[in-house]
Amino acid sequence: MLNIYSRSDAAEGAMSAVHPIEPDEGGESGWCDITPEMVWIDLYNPDREEEHYVEGVVDLNLPTREDMEEIEFSSRLYIDKGAAFMTALLAFHGGQDNLQSGPVTFVLHEDHLITIRYIDPKSFSIFADRVVRQPDLCSYPAEAFGNLLDVLIDRTADLLERASGMVEGISSRIFAPKKGRNLEKVLRELGGCQSDTARIRDSLVSLGRLLLYARGLPLDLIGTKDAYDAFHEHLRTLEKDVASLNDHAGFVSGNIAYLHEAALGMINLEQNTTIKIVSVASVAFLPPTLIASLYGMNFEYMPELHQPWAYPVVVGAMIASAVGPLVWFRIKGWL
C-alpha cells in the first residue's frame, strides 16, 4: 500500500492523504504524480511495482525487506545519492498476547520523507491523523521525520508503562495471601513481561542510535539554518526521552528478575511446607505404628493379651506417643 500525504492546494497549509490508482490493464500508468508538495510517502507492505515506481520518481534505490532486516550498523544507517537511509527496530502490538517487533526504514530526502515498513505500528496511523488535523507537523520532510519519531517514542513509552503496570500487578499477587495464588501462572506472565520489556529495550536502543546518526546529517538535507537548528534541538529532546525510557526499562527488567526469584522462592517455601507436614506426620505416627505392630504379633504367650486393662492402656500409649512428638515440635517452634 502506498499512502502519500501532501500539502493541499485547495487550502493553504492544509494536509491531505492521496491514494495512488493502480495501473490500468492497458499498461498505461495510473499512478499519481509525486510532487515536492507531497511531503510524506508511506510505503506499507509494498509490492515490487510500488517500490519501482517510487524509486523511479525520487531516483533512489530503496532497501528491500531483506536489506531492512540486516543487523550491521552500516546497513541500517547510511547516505546514498544525497538521501539519508535510517532503519530502526520498533516494538508494537501485533494482535498477539505479547509485543512484536520489526524494522522500519526512514528515507530523508530533500523533497520527501519516505517510510518503508512491513509492520503496522499504531504510531503511524496516529501520526497520519495528526498531520491531517495539524498540517504544521508536516511542513517539510525533516520536520515530518522529527514529529513522527516523537509519536513513535511516545507510543513506546505507553507500551513500557503498560508493561510496568502488569509487573506491579504480578508483584501484588506474588506477595498476596496464599489462597487463590497461582504461582505457575505468575511465572508464565513474568516470562511474557520480560519478553515485552526486552523488545521495548531493543527498540529504544535502535531509536537512540538512529537519533544520534540523524543529528549528524548535513544541512542540505534539513533545509534552512533555522530549520536545521530547530531539528537538532528537537532530536536532543528526543534523545533525552529515549535515555530516560531506557533507564526505566532497565528498572522494570530488574524488577521482573527480582519477582521471578521471589516467585521461585515462594514455590520452594510451599514445597518445603508440604514436605515438613508429611515428615511431621510420619514422625508422629511412627511410635503408635510400632506399638500396634508389636501387639499385632501372633505369639501365644503375651502377658497383656488376657488382661482386661490391656486394651485401654495400649490405646492410651498409642495416643500419647502420637501427641507427644507434636507437642514437642510445637514447643521447639518447628510447627
KOLGUGU-149029 format. One record per residue (C-alpha): residue in three letters; x, y negated, z negated. Coordinates in pm, 1 decimal. Layout:
REM KOLGUGU-149029
@res Ala, px X, py Y, pz Z
...
REM end
This chain:
REM KOLGUGU-149029
@res Met, px 0.0, py 0.0, pz 0.0
@res Leu, px 126.7, py -343.9, pz 95.8
@res Asn, px -2.7, py -643.7, pz -101.7
@res Ile, px 109.4, py -994.9, pz -21.4
@res Tyr, px 49.9, py -1295.3, pz -246.1
@res Ser, px 56.8, py -1621.6, pz -57.7
@res Arg, px 15.6, py -1991.0, pz -121.1
@res Ser, px -320.3, py -2065.6, pz 32.6
@res Asp, px -357.2, py -2338.1, pz 295.7
@res Ala, px -720.8, py -2393.6, pz 203.9
@res Ala, px -644.7, py -2524.3, pz -142.1
@res Glu, px -307.0, py -2678.2, pz -210.6
@res Gly, px -119.5, py -2487.0, pz -475.6
@res Ala, px -369.2, py -2200.6, pz -481.5
@res Met, px -269.1, py -1836.0, pz -450.9
@res Ser, px -447.8, py -1561.2, pz -265.0
@res Ala, px -394.3, py -1190.0, pz -203.0
@res Val, px -354.3, py -1085.4, pz 160.9
@res His, px -403.8, py -718.5, pz 250.9
@res Pro, px -249.5, py -628.8, pz 589.1
@res Ile, px -457.3, py -447.4, pz 850.1
@res Glu, px -341.1, py -111.4, pz 976.9
@res Pro, px -215.6, py -99.5, pz 1340.6
@res Asp, px -487.6, py -3.9, pz 1586.2
@res Glu, px -492.1, py 312.6, pz 1791.8
@res Gly, px -357.8, py 133.5, pz 2098.4
@res Gly, px -26.3, py 82.3, pz 1922.9
@res Glu, px -56.2, py -294.8, pz 1902.4
@res Ser, px 39.5, py -426.7, pz 1563.4
@res Gly, px -245.6, py -530.9, pz 1341.1
@res Trp, px -18.1, py -642.1, pz 1056.7
@res Cys, px -49.2, py -996.2, pz 932.0
@res Asp, px 241.4, py -1230.5, pz 999.5
@res Ile, px 463.3, py -1276.2, pz 694.9
@res Thr, px 541.6, py -1644.0, pz 648.1
@res Pro, px 752.6, py -1832.2, pz 389.5
@res Glu, px 425.5, py -1923.0, pz 211.9
@res Met, px 388.0, py -1555.3, pz 122.4
@res Val, px 598.5, py -1562.7, pz -193.1
@res Trp, px 544.3, py -1213.8, pz -336.1
@res Ile, px 538.7, py -897.7, pz -125.6
@res Asp, px 445.1, py -594.6, pz -333.1
@res Leu, px 501.1, py -251.3, pz -179.8
@res Tyr, px 323.6, py 8.7, pz -393.0
@res Asn, px 387.2, py 368.2, pz -286.0
@res Pro, px 465.6, py 250.4, pz 68.1
@res Asp, px 485.6, py 477.3, pz 369.6
@res Arg, px 770.6, py 450.4, pz 619.7
@res Glu, px 563.2, py 237.3, pz 855.4
@res Glu, px 506.8, py -25.7, pz 589.9
@res Glu, px 873.6, py -17.4, pz 489.7
@res His, px 991.3, py -55.1, pz 850.7
@res Tyr, px 751.4, py -343.5, pz 908.2
@res Val, px 875.7, py -541.0, pz 606.1
@res Glu, px 1238.1, py -457.4, pz 690.9
@res Gly, px 1186.7, py -594.9, pz 1038.1
@res Val, px 1027.5, py -916.4, pz 917.2
@res Val, px 1282.2, py -1001.8, pz 645.6
@res Asp, px 1579.8, py -837.1, pz 823.2
@res Leu, px 1679.2, py -627.4, pz 522.3
@res Asn, px 1736.8, py -258.7, pz 459.3
@res Leu, px 1500.3, py -172.9, pz 174.9
@res Pro, px 1601.4, py 111.3, pz -59.7
@res Thr, px 1419.4, py 442.0, pz -27.7
@res Arg, px 1268.7, py 628.2, pz -318.5
@res Glu, px 1581.3, py 841.7, pz -344.9
@res Asp, px 1800.7, py 530.7, pz -348.0
@res Met, px 1593.3, py 381.5, pz -631.1
@res Glu, px 1645.8, py 691.9, pz -844.0
@res Glu, px 2027.0, py 669.6, pz -824.8
@res Ile, px 2177.8, py 615.9, pz -1169.5
@res Glu, px 2501.2, py 448.8, pz -1058.8
@res Phe, px 2523.7, py 83.9, pz -1160.5
@res Ser, px 2640.3, py -17.7, pz -811.6
@res Ser, px 2333.6, py 148.4, pz -656.3
@res Arg, px 2089.6, py -38.7, pz -875.3
@res Leu, px 2230.0, py -392.0, pz -875.6
@res Tyr, px 2386.2, py -537.4, pz -561.0
@res Ile, px 2363.3, py -813.3, pz -299.4
@res Asp, px 2314.4, py -734.4, pz 69.1
@res Lys, px 2256.6, py -981.7, pz 354.9
@res Gly, px 2205.2, py -1266.7, pz 113.2
@res Ala, px 1936.5, py -1089.8, pz -92.5
@res Ala, px 1973.2, py -953.0, pz -445.6
@res Phe, px 1857.6, py -592.4, pz -497.6
@res Met, px 1784.4, py -510.9, pz -862.1
@res Thr, px 1635.9, py -182.5, pz -984.0
@res Ala, px 1505.7, py -130.8, pz -1337.8
@res Leu, px 1354.4, py 166.8, pz -1516.1
@res Leu, px 1008.7, py 84.1, pz -1654.4
@res Ala, px 802.3, py 269.1, pz -1915.0
@res Phe, px 429.0, py 289.6, pz -1852.0
@res His, px 114.5, py 489.6, pz -1924.1
@res Gly, px 73.3, py 749.0, pz -1652.1
@res Gly, px -261.9, py 891.7, pz -1757.9
@res Gln, px -93.4, py 1142.6, pz -1989.0
@res Asp, px -57.6, py 1172.4, pz -2365.0
@res Asn, px 293.7, py 1030.4, pz -2365.9
@res Leu, px 459.9, py 746.6, pz -2177.9
@res Gln, px 611.4, py 798.2, pz -1835.4
@res Ser, px 892.4, py 603.0, pz -1671.2
@res Gly, px 1008.1, py 528.4, pz -1320.2
@res Pro, px 1222.7, py 286.9, pz -1118.6
@res Val, px 1104.8, py -42.3, pz -968.3
@res Thr, px 1320.9, py -241.0, pz -726.4
@res Phe, px 1309.7, py -621.7, pz -713.2
@res Val, px 1447.0, py -780.6, pz -396.7
@res Leu, px 1504.0, py -1152.5, pz -446.5
@res His, px 1523.6, py -1323.6, pz -108.8
@res Glu, px 1540.6, py -1696.3, pz -44.7
@res Asp, px 1187.5, py -1687.9, pz 100.5
@res His, px 1026.2, py -1391.3, pz -73.9
@res Leu, px 1019.5, py -1174.1, pz -382.2
@res Ile, px 977.1, py -812.1, pz -271.7
@res Thr, px 889.5, py -540.8, pz -522.5
@res Ile, px 911.7, py -172.9, pz -430.9
@res Arg, px 753.4, py 81.9, pz -661.9
@res Tyr, px 612.2, py 433.5, pz -662.8
@res Ile, px 461.7, py 394.3, pz -1008.3
@res Asp, px 170.6, py 180.6, pz -1122.8
@res Pro, px 251.0, py -2.5, pz -1447.7
@res Lys, px -35.5, py -217.1, pz -1570.3
@res Ser, px 202.3, py -515.2, pz -1579.6
@res Phe, px 180.2, py -561.3, pz -1201.9
@res Ser, px -198.4, py -588.1, pz -1196.1
@res Ile, px -183.2, py -823.7, pz -1495.1
@res Phe, px 66.2, py -1049.6, pz -1317.9
@res Ala, px -129.0, py -1033.7, pz -990.8
@res Asp, px -443.3, py -1155.8, pz -1170.3
@res Arg, px -247.4, py -1432.4, pz -1338.2
@res Val, px -89.9, py -1571.6, pz -1023.3
@res Val, px -431.8, py -1598.5, pz -859.6
@res Arg, px -559.6, py -1795.7, pz -1159.1
@res Gln, px -233.4, py -1984.4, pz -1223.4
@res Pro, px -53.4, py -2048.3, pz -892.6
@res Asp, px 232.3, py -2231.8, pz -1068.5
@res Leu, px 358.4, py -1893.6, pz -1190.0
@res Cys, px 448.4, py -1801.4, pz -831.5
@res Ser, px 553.4, py -2126.8, pz -663.5
@res Tyr, px 878.9, py -1985.5, pz -527.8
@res Pro, px 1046.3, py -1639.6, pz -532.7
@res Ala, px 1283.3, py -1690.9, pz -827.4
@res Glu, px 1002.0, py -1829.0, pz -1040.4
@res Ala, px 777.1, py -1536.8, pz -948.8
@res Phe, px 1060.3, py -1297.6, pz -1035.3
@res Gly, px 1117.4, py -1454.3, pz -1378.3
@res Asn, px 747.1, py -1467.1, pz -1463.7
@res Leu, px 695.7, py -1107.1, pz -1350.4
@res Leu, px 982.5, py -997.9, pz -1575.3
@res Asp, px 817.4, py -1191.4, pz -1857.2
@res Val, px 498.9, py -987.2, pz -1814.9
@res Leu, px 695.2, py -660.6, pz -1790.4
@res Ile, px 884.8, py -730.6, pz -2112.6
@res Asp, px 566.8, py -841.9, pz -2288.4
@res Arg, px 396.5, py -519.6, pz -2183.0
@res Thr, px 696.6, py -317.1, pz -2304.1
@res Ala, px 664.0, py -495.0, pz -2638.6
@res Asp, px 298.2, py -386.2, pz -2653.1
@res Leu, px 399.7, py -25.4, pz -2586.4
@res Leu, px 661.9, py -44.3, pz -2860.5
@res Glu, px 410.6, py -196.2, pz -3102.3
@res Arg, px 168.6, py 86.4, pz -3026.4
@res Ala, px 440.6, py 347.9, pz -3088.3
@res Ser, px 535.6, py 174.3, pz -3414.0
@res Gly, px 171.6, py 178.9, pz -3528.4
@res Met, px 147.5, py 551.4, pz -3454.1
@res Val, px 462.1, py 616.7, pz -3657.0
@res Glu, px 319.8, py 423.1, pz -3953.9
@res Gly, px 0.5, py 629.4, pz -3935.4
@res Ile, px 200.2, py 952.1, pz -3931.1
@res Ser, px 403.4, py 830.4, pz -4230.7
@res Ser, px 90.1, py 780.8, pz -4440.6
@res Arg, px -24.7, py 1132.5, pz -4350.3
@res Ile, px 306.6, py 1294.9, pz -4443.2
@res Phe, px 306.4, py 1146.2, pz -4790.9
@res Ala, px -69.0, py 1178.9, pz -4844.5
@res Pro, px -213.1, py 1439.5, pz -5085.8
@res Lys, px -170.4, py 1794.0, pz -4964.5
@res Lys, px -539.2, py 1855.5, pz -4892.5
@res Gly, px -613.2, py 1822.6, pz -4521.9
@res Arg, px -248.9, py 1765.6, pz -4426.0
@res Asn, px -135.0, py 1949.5, pz -4114.0
@res Leu, px 243.6, py 1917.4, pz -4100.9
@res Glu, px 276.0, py 2130.6, pz -3789.8
@res Lys, px 58.5, py 1880.6, pz -3600.8
@res Val, px 255.3, py 1595.0, pz -3757.6
@res Leu, px 581.7, py 1735.1, pz -3619.2
@res Arg, px 432.0, py 1756.3, pz -3270.5
@res Glu, px 309.7, py 1396.6, pz -3293.0
@res Leu, px 651.5, py 1280.3, pz -3413.5
@res Gly, px 805.9, py 1450.5, pz -3111.4
@res Gly, px 568.0, py 1257.3, pz -2885.4
@res Cys, px 652.1, py 928.8, pz -3059.1
@res Gln, px 1023.3, py 998.0, pz -3022.4
@res Ser, px 976.3, py 1064.9, pz -2650.7
@res Asp, px 782.7, py 738.1, pz -2608.9
@res Thr, px 1041.2, py 540.2, pz -2803.1
@res Ala, px 1326.2, py 690.9, pz -2600.2
@res Arg, px 1157.5, py 587.8, pz -2274.6
@res Ile, px 1097.4, py 238.0, pz -2410.1
@res Arg, px 1461.7, py 204.9, pz -2515.2
@res Asp, px 1579.2, py 323.8, pz -2172.5
@res Ser, px 1350.9, py 65.1, pz -2013.5
@res Leu, px 1481.8, py -213.3, pz -2239.2
@res Val, px 1845.1, py -122.4, pz -2167.6
@res Ser, px 1771.3, py -121.3, pz -1794.6
@res Leu, px 1592.6, py -458.2, pz -1813.5
@res Gly, px 1878.3, py -601.6, pz -2018.4
@res Arg, px 2130.2, py -506.0, pz -1750.1
@res Leu, px 1905.7, py -649.7, pz -1480.4
@res Leu, px 1871.3, py -981.8, pz -1666.8
@res Leu, px 2246.1, py -1005.6, pz -1719.3
@res Tyr, px 2303.2, py -945.7, pz -1348.4
@res Ala, px 2029.1, py -1189.7, pz -1244.3
@res Arg, px 2190.2, py -1470.3, pz -1446.9
@res Gly, px 2495.6, py -1440.5, pz -1221.2
@res Leu, px 2307.5, py -1482.1, pz -894.4
@res Pro, px 2424.1, py -1764.1, pz -665.7
@res Leu, px 2243.2, py -2096.6, pz -640.4
@res Asp, px 2125.2, py -2045.3, pz -281.3
@res Leu, px 1909.0, py -1750.9, pz -388.7
@res Ile, px 1731.6, py -1957.1, pz -654.2
@res Gly, px 1674.1, py -2291.2, pz -482.2
@res Thr, px 1747.9, py -2636.2, pz -617.0
@res Lys, px 1979.0, py -2714.5, pz -906.6
@res Asp, px 1682.0, py -2791.8, pz -1132.3
@res Ala, px 1518.2, py -2462.3, pz -1038.1
@res Tyr, px 1848.9, py -2283.5, pz -1097.9
@res Asp, px 1880.9, py -2431.6, pz -1448.7
@res Ala, px 1518.5, py -2350.5, pz -1533.0
@res Phe, px 1566.1, py -1996.0, pz -1401.4
@res His, px 1876.2, py -1943.3, pz -1615.7
@res Glu, px 1705.7, py -2080.8, pz -1926.2
@res His, px 1409.4, py -1851.1, pz -1869.3
@res Leu, px 1635.0, py -1547.3, pz -1831.4
@res Arg, px 1825.1, py -1635.9, pz -2150.3
@res Thr, px 1494.8, py -1637.8, pz -2338.9
@res Leu, px 1402.6, py -1301.5, pz -2188.6
@res Glu, px 1743.3, py -1159.4, pz -2284.7
@res Lys, px 1681.4, py -1260.2, pz -2646.3
@res Asp, px 1339.5, py -1094.0, pz -2632.7
@res Val, px 1490.8, py -773.6, pz -2493.2
@res Ala, px 1763.8, py -772.3, pz -2759.2
@res Ser, px 1503.5, py -820.5, pz -3033.4
@res Leu, px 1288.0, py -540.1, pz -2893.3
@res Asn, px 1593.1, py -315.3, pz -2869.4
@res Asp, px 1662.7, py -370.4, pz -3238.5
@res His, px 1301.7, py -293.3, pz -3324.3
@res Ala, px 1306.4, py 18.8, pz -3106.1
@res Gly, px 1619.7, py 131.8, pz -3291.5
@res Phe, px 1438.0, py 81.8, pz -3623.9
@res Val, px 1136.5, py 280.7, pz -3501.0
@res Ser, px 1364.0, py 558.6, pz -3375.7
@res Gly, px 1543.0, py 571.3, pz -3712.1
@res Asn, px 1208.0, py 579.6, pz -3892.4
@res Ile, px 1097.3, py 870.7, pz -3674.5
@res Ala, px 1415.9, py 1062.2, pz -3762.9
@res Tyr, px 1353.7, py 996.8, pz -4134.0
@res Leu, px 989.9, py 1109.1, pz -4109.8
@res His, px 1097.5, py 1419.7, pz -3920.3
@res Glu, px 1332.7, py 1512.4, pz -4203.8
@res Ala, px 1062.4, py 1426.1, pz -4458.7
@res Ala, px 807.6, py 1648.8, pz -4283.7
@res Leu, px 1055.8, py 1937.6, pz -4274.3
@res Gly, px 1127.0, py 1875.6, pz -4643.4
@res Met, px 755.1, py 1887.1, pz -4722.9
@res Ile, px 722.6, py 2213.4, pz -4531.6
@res Asn, px 1014.4, py 2359.5, pz -4728.3
@res Leu, px 858.1, py 2244.6, pz -5056.5
@res Glu, px 527.0, py 2407.2, pz -4967.0
@res Gln, px 703.9, py 2729.5, pz -4871.9
@res Asn, px 909.9, py 2724.1, pz -5193.4
@res Thr, px 593.7, py 2666.8, pz -5396.3
@res Thr, px 428.3, py 2965.8, pz -5232.4
@res Ile, px 734.4, py 3183.9, pz -5290.1
@res Lys, px 752.7, py 3066.0, pz -5654.3
@res Ile, px 390.2, py 3159.9, pz -5715.9
@res Val, px 446.6, py 3504.1, pz -5566.3
@res Ser, px 764.2, py 3551.4, pz -5772.4
@res Val, px 595.9, py 3445.2, pz -6099.0
@res Ala, px 302.1, py 3675.7, pz -6027.9
@res Ser, px 544.2, py 3962.5, pz -5965.9
@res Val, px 730.5, py 3899.3, pz -6292.4
@res Ala, px 407.6, py 3854.6, pz -6490.0
@res Phe, px 255.8, py 4181.6, pz -6371.7
@res Leu, px 574.2, py 4388.8, pz -6393.2
@res Pro, px 550.9, py 4473.8, pz -6769.0
@res Pro, px 179.7, py 4571.5, pz -6752.2
@res Thr, px 258.6, py 4785.0, pz -6449.6
@res Leu, px 538.1, py 4956.1, pz -6643.6
@res Ile, px 306.7, py 5030.9, pz -6936.2
@res Ala, px 31.1, py 5158.4, pz -6707.9
@res Ser, px 280.3, py 5374.1, pz -6521.9
@res Leu, px 413.6, py 5515.9, pz -6847.7
@res Tyr, px 73.0, py 5624.3, pz -6971.4
@res Gly, px -25.1, py 5747.3, pz -6628.5
@res Met, px 229.5, py 6027.9, pz -6650.5
@res Asn, px 76.2, py 6374.2, pz -6685.1
@res Phe, px 276.4, py 6503.3, pz -6980.2
@res Glu, px 91.3, py 6740.4, pz -7211.6
@res Tyr, px 242.7, py 6608.0, pz -7534.9
@res Met, px 198.6, py 6229.8, pz -7567.9
@res Pro, px 126.1, py 6130.0, pz -7929.0
@res Glu, px -113.0, py 5843.9, pz -7848.6
@res Leu, px -329.7, py 6026.3, pz -7598.9
@res His, px -574.7, py 6164.5, pz -7854.7
@res Gln, px -583.3, py 5869.5, pz -8092.8
@res Pro, px -897.8, py 5651.6, pz -8095.2
@res Trp, px -694.0, py 5331.8, pz -8127.4
@res Ala, px -458.6, py 5415.5, pz -7837.9
@res Tyr, px -663.1, py 5264.2, pz -7553.1
@res Pro, px -725.4, py 4918.9, pz -7703.8
@res Val, px -364.6, py 4898.1, pz -7823.1
@res Val, px -225.6, py 4981.7, pz -7480.6
@res Val, px -464.2, py 4737.8, pz -7308.7
@res Gly, px -365.3, py 4465.3, pz -7557.3
@res Ala, px 0.4, py 4536.3, pz -7496.6
@res Met, px -54.1, py 4505.3, pz -7121.5
@res Ile, px -232.7, py 4170.9, pz -7160.9
@res Ala, px 32.8, py 4037.7, pz -7397.9
@res Ser, px 314.2, py 4146.2, pz -7168.6
@res Ala, px 147.1, py 3963.2, pz -6878.3
@res Val, px 62.0, py 3642.4, pz -7067.7
@res Gly, px 394.1, py 3623.7, pz -7248.0
@res Pro, px 611.1, py 3553.3, pz -6936.5
@res Leu, px 356.9, py 3296.9, pz -6811.2
@res Val, px 370.1, py 3109.0, pz -7142.3
@res Trp, px 746.7, py 3123.3, pz -7140.0
@res Phe, px 767.1, py 2987.6, pz -6785.0
@res Arg, px 527.5, py 2710.0, pz -6882.6
@res Ile, px 738.3, py 2612.9, pz -7183.6
@res Lys, px 1054.8, py 2605.6, pz -6970.3
@res Gly, px 880.9, py 2384.8, pz -6712.1
@res Trp, px 907.7, py 2636.2, pz -6431.2
@res Leu, px 531.5, py 2619.6, pz -6365.7
REM end
